[in-house]
């Protein structure tokens, strides 16, 4: 059974930082397809960052230079380091991975950027 669990969200002031974690449980963990998404109230879910097995990363233009996606294979965890947060970053953040030919989503973690 594969499960993805996000954590690390919370309330932070503009300019602050948070690190989100996505812990993957299951017999096999691959970084071939690990993606962070976010969804703000009233908006569609959008792609934030992608991490591949070749350590390649991609970022949405809105977060480039501020967010960093990384992984720790020993902990079966993918991270999203978020710096210089802005109010428009407020959203529920989700991680997604593909395992055994199926797509799995985490439950999401709330990030609120407000003064």
C-alpha positions as CSV (number, residue, x, y, z in Angstrom):
1,X,0.0,0.0,0.0
2,X,1.3,3.4,-1.0
3,X,0.5,6.5,1.0
4,X,1.7,10.1,0.7
5,X,1.5,12.4,3.8
6,X,2.3,16.1,3.7
7,X,3.3,18.1,6.7
8,X,5.0,21.3,7.6
9,X,2.4,23.8,6.7
10,X,1.2,26.6,8.9
11,X,0.9,30.4,9.3
12,X,3.8,32.5,8.4
13,X,4.3,36.3,7.8
14,X,5.3,37.6,4.4
15,X,9.0,37.1,3.8
16,X,9.1,34.1,6.1
17,X,10.0,30.5,5.3
18,X,8.5,27.1,5.6
19,X,9.7,23.6,4.7
20,X,7.0,21.2,3.6
21,X,7.6,17.4,3.7
22,X,6.0,14.6,1.7
23,X,6.6,11.3,3.3
24,X,6.0,8.2,1.1
25,X,5.3,4.8,2.6
26,X,5.4,1.6,0.7
27,X,7.7,-1.2,-0.4
28,X,9.2,0.9,-3.3
29,X,9.9,4.6,-3.4
30,X,11.0,6.2,-6.6
31,X,11.7,9.9,-7.4
32,X,10.8,9.3,-11.0
33,X,7.7,11.3,-10.6
34,X,7.4,13.5,-7.5
35,X,5.5,16.8,-7.9
36,X,4.3,19.5,-5.6
37,X,1.0,21.2,-6.4
38,X,-1.0,23.9,-4.7
39,X,-4.6,25.0,-4.7
40,X,-5.8,28.4,-3.4
41,X,-9.4,29.0,-2.5
42,X,-11.5,29.6,-5.6
43,X,-8.6,28.7,-7.9
44,X,-7.5,25.7,-9.9
45,X,-4.8,23.4,-8.7
46,X,-1.4,24.5,-10.1
47,X,1.9,22.8,-10.5
48,X,4.6,24.2,-8.2
49,X,7.7,22.1,-8.6
50,X,8.9,18.8,-10.0
51,X,11.7,16.4,-8.9
52,X,12.9,13.6,-11.2
53,X,15.1,10.6,-10.6
54,X,17.9,12.3,-12.4
55,X,17.9,15.1,-9.8
56,X,16.3,17.4,-12.3
57,X,14.0,20.1,-11.0
58,X,11.5,22.4,-12.5
59,X,9.6,25.3,-11.0
60,X,6.6,27.4,-11.7
61,X,7.7,30.9,-12.7
62,X,5.8,32.3,-9.7
63,X,8.1,30.5,-7.3
64,X,11.5,30.4,-9.0
65,X,14.3,31.7,-6.9
66,X,12.2,31.2,-3.8
67,X,11.2,27.6,-3.6
68,X,13.5,24.5,-3.7
69,X,12.4,20.9,-4.2
70,X,14.7,18.2,-2.8
71,X,14.6,14.6,-1.6
72,X,16.0,12.3,1.0
73,X,15.8,8.7,-0.2
74,X,16.8,7.4,3.2
75,X,13.7,8.9,4.7
76,X,11.5,8.3,1.6
77,X,10.7,12.0,1.7
78,X,10.4,14.9,-0.7
79,X,10.7,18.4,0.6
80,X,9.7,21.8,-0.6
81,X,11.7,24.6,1.0
82,X,9.8,27.9,0.6
83,X,11.5,31.1,1.3
84,X,10.4,34.7,1.0
85,X,6.8,33.7,1.1
86,X,4.2,36.0,-0.3
87,X,0.5,36.3,0.5
88,X,-0.3,34.8,-3.0
89,X,1.5,31.6,-1.9
90,X,-1.4,30.9,0.4
91,X,-2.9,27.6,-0.6
92,X,-3.2,23.9,0.3
93,X,-0.1,22.2,-0.9
94,X,-0.2,18.6,-2.2
95,X,2.5,16.2,-3.3
96,X,1.9,13.6,-6.0
97,X,3.8,10.5,-7.0
98,X,3.4,7.6,-9.4
99,X,3.9,4.1,-8.0
100,X,3.0,0.8,-9.4
101,X,1.6,2.5,-12.4
102,X,-0.9,4.5,-10.3
103,X,-1.0,8.2,-9.3
104,X,-1.2,8.9,-5.6
105,X,-2.0,12.2,-3.9
106,X,-1.3,13.3,-0.4
107,X,-4.0,14.8,1.8
108,X,-2.5,18.3,1.6
109,X,-1.1,20.8,4.1
110,X,-2.3,24.3,4.5
111,X,0.1,27.2,4.0
112,X,-1.2,30.6,5.0
113,X,1.0,33.7,4.4
114,X,-0.5,36.7,6.2
115,X,0.5,39.6,8.4
